Every structure is written in structure tokens, then in C-alpha cells.
């Protein structure tokens, strides 16, 4: 009957690096899906610049990654930063 809370902390530099890698990977996929990723990433960057929490956007990006299939994201998954950001993406 205990409550567990997980707090994921990320650095702005980590998020920017993941978004750079993600941008490279999404070039291979359908334009509509690419637009969905771009919308979430753009909004996350705006919120991050305002100092606001971007957890909802990261979870949405993680959901999009699952929907497309993680095998498509070779640049992101091969990066050491992936293990750091993975919990924030809900993966």
C-alpha cells in the first residue's frame, strides 16, 4: 500500500541532442507522421525555453515512436543519450 513516485530529470542539452537525432530519423518516414513529430518537438522546445515542464510532449513523442516502430529510430537508439532520455519518453 505504498505510493511510488518517479521523477525524471533531463538537461536542456540532452533534449536538444535527442531532437537533433530524431529529426534525422524522421526524414525516412511518412510526411504526415513527420509533421506530428515536428509539432510535438517544436512545442516542447518553446515550453523548455520558457522553463516549463515538457513531460507531456516527451510522452507524446515516445508514443509516436512506438506507433512508428522503434526500429526506424537508429540514430536515436544508437546514441548514448537514449538511455538517459528513455524514461522521459515513456519507453
C-alpha positions as CSV (number, residue, x, y, z in Angstrom):
1,X,0.0,0.0,0.0
2,X,2.8,2.4,-0.7
3,X,3.0,5.1,-3.3
4,X,5.9,5.3,-5.6
5,X,6.8,8.5,-7.5
6,X,9.4,8.6,-10.3
7,X,10.9,11.9,-11.1
8,X,12.8,12.1,-14.3
9,X,15.2,15.0,-14.7
10,X,16.6,16.0,-18.0
11,X,19.0,18.6,-19.2
12,X,18.2,21.0,-22.0
13,X,21.3,19.9,-23.9
14,X,20.1,16.3,-23.7
15,X,16.7,17.2,-25.1
16,X,18.2,19.2,-27.9
17,X,20.6,16.3,-28.8
18,X,17.7,13.8,-28.9
19,X,15.6,16.2,-31.1
20,X,18.6,16.5,-33.5
21,X,18.9,12.8,-33.8
22,X,15.1,12.3,-34.0
23,X,15.0,14.9,-36.8
24,X,17.5,12.8,-38.8
25,X,15.5,9.6,-38.2
26,X,12.1,11.0,-39.1
27,X,13.3,12.1,-42.6
28,X,12.7,8.5,-43.6
29,X,9.0,8.3,-42.7
30,X,5.7,9.5,-44.0
31,X,5.2,13.3,-44.2
32,X,2.1,13.3,-42.0
33,X,3.9,11.4,-39.3
34,X,6.9,13.7,-39.7
35,X,4.6,16.7,-39.2
36,X,3.3,15.2,-35.9
37,X,6.8,14.7,-34.6
38,X,7.8,18.3,-35.7
39,X,4.7,19.8,-34.0
40,X,5.5,18.0,-30.7
41,X,9.2,18.8,-30.8
42,X,8.6,22.5,-31.7
43,X,6.1,22.9,-28.8
44,X,8.5,21.1,-26.4
45,X,11.3,23.5,-27.4
46,X,9.1,26.5,-26.8
47,X,8.0,25.2,-23.4
48,X,11.6,24.3,-22.5
49,X,12.7,27.8,-23.4
50,X,10.0,29.2,-21.1
51,X,11.3,26.9,-18.3
52,X,8.1,24.9,-18.3
53,X,7.7,21.1,-17.9
54,X,7.8,19.2,-21.3
55,X,6.9,15.8,-19.9
56,X,3.6,15.6,-21.8
57,X,5.3,16.4,-25.1
58,X,8.1,13.9,-24.4
59,X,5.5,11.2,-23.7
60,X,3.7,12.1,-26.9
61,X,6.9,11.8,-28.8
62,X,7.5,8.4,-27.2
63,X,4.1,7.3,-28.2
64,X,4.7,8.3,-31.8
65,X,8.0,6.4,-31.7
66,X,6.2,3.3,-30.5
67,X,3.5,3.7,-33.2
68,X,6.1,4.0,-36.0
69,X,8.2,1.2,-34.6
70,X,11.5,1.7,-32.7
71,X,13.5,0.1,-35.4
72,X,13.1,3.2,-37.5
73,X,15.0,5.3,-35.0
74,X,18.5,4.1,-35.5
75,X,20.2,7.4,-34.7
76,X,18.3,7.9,-31.5
77,X,18.6,4.4,-30.2
78,X,22.3,4.1,-31.0
79,X,23.1,7.3,-29.1
80,X,24.3,7.0,-25.5
81,X,21.8,9.8,-24.7
82,X,18.9,7.4,-25.4
83,X,19.3,5.6,-22.1
84,X,19.1,8.9,-20.2
85,X,16.0,10.2,-22.0
86,X,14.3,6.8,-22.5
87,X,12.2,7.0,-19.2
88,X,11.1,10.5,-20.1
89,X,9.7,9.2,-23.4
90,X,7.8,6.5,-21.7
91,X,9.8,3.8,-23.4
